Amino acid sequence: MLAGGFVLIAASPIVGLTPGPGGIFLFAGGLALVLRGSRRAKRRYVELKRRWPKLGRIADKAMRRPSIRRREARLEAAAD
């Protein structure tokens, strides 16, 4: 999984040159595979999300991570 994720991330700039948003989705898929396969990458990703929360939320939504659903449910419950 880890190697496949790195291959997808490396291929995303090449696919990004073609018309359409394919490179973005390829990068998100590769990042999801890397995050599942590497604890170190996951820790680094969490650090980056804490530093830039808006970008972290967008990335979580793009990768359809369960954490975004939990976080949005907590925010809705706090707003009530």
C-alpha positions in Angstrom: 0.0 0.0 0.0 2.7 2.4 0.9 4.6 2.0 -2.4 1.4 2.3 -4.3 0.6 5.5 -2.5 4.0 7.0 -3.4 3.5 6.0 -7.0 0.1 7.7 -7.2 1.5 10.8 -5.5 4.5 10.9 -8.0 2.2 10.4 -11.0 -0.2 13.2 -9.9 1.8 16.1 -11.5 2.0 14.2 -14.8 -1.8 13.6 -14.8 -2.3 17.1 -13.6 -0.9 18.4 -16.9 -3.8 16.8 -18.8 -7.2 18.6 -18.9 -9.4 18.0 -16.0 -9.0 17.6 -12.2 -7.5 14.1 -12.4 -4.2 15.0 -10.7 -6.0 16.2 -7.5 -7.9 13.0 -7.1 -4.8 10.9 -7.8 -2.9 12.8 -5.2 -5.7 12.4 -2.6 -5.8 8.7 -3.3 -2.1 8.3 -3.0 -2.1 10.3 0.2 -4.8 8.1 1.7 -2.8 5.0 0.9 0.4 6.5 2.5 -1.5 7.5 5.6 -2.9 4.1 6.0 0.5 2.4 5.6 2.8 4.7 7.6 2.5 5.8 11.2 5.2 8.4 10.7 3.3 9.9 7.7 0.1 10.0 9.8 1.8 11.8 12.7 3.2 14.4 10.3 -0.2 14.8 8.6 -1.8 15.4 12.0 0.8 18.0 12.9 0.2 19.8 9.6 -3.6 19.7 10.2 -3.1 21.3 13.6 -1.0 24.1 12.1 -3.4 24.7 9.2 -6.8 23.5 10.3 -8.7 24.8 7.2 -6.5 23.0 4.8 -6.6 19.9 6.9 -10.4 19.9 6.9 -10.5 20.3 3.1 -8.0 17.4 2.7 -10.1 15.2 5.0 -13.2 15.9 3.1 -11.4 15.1 -0.2 -10.1 11.8 1.2 -13.5 11.0 2.8 -11.8 10.3 6.1 -14.1 9.3 9.1 -12.5 12.0 11.3 -14.2 14.8 9.3 -17.7 13.3 10.0 -17.0 13.0 13.7 -15.6 16.5 13.9 -18.6 18.0 12.0 -21.0 16.1 14.3 -19.2 17.5 17.3 -19.5 21.0 15.9 -23.2 20.6 15.2 -23.8 19.3 18.7 -21.9 22.2 20.2 -23.9 24.7 18.2 -27.2 23.4 19.5 
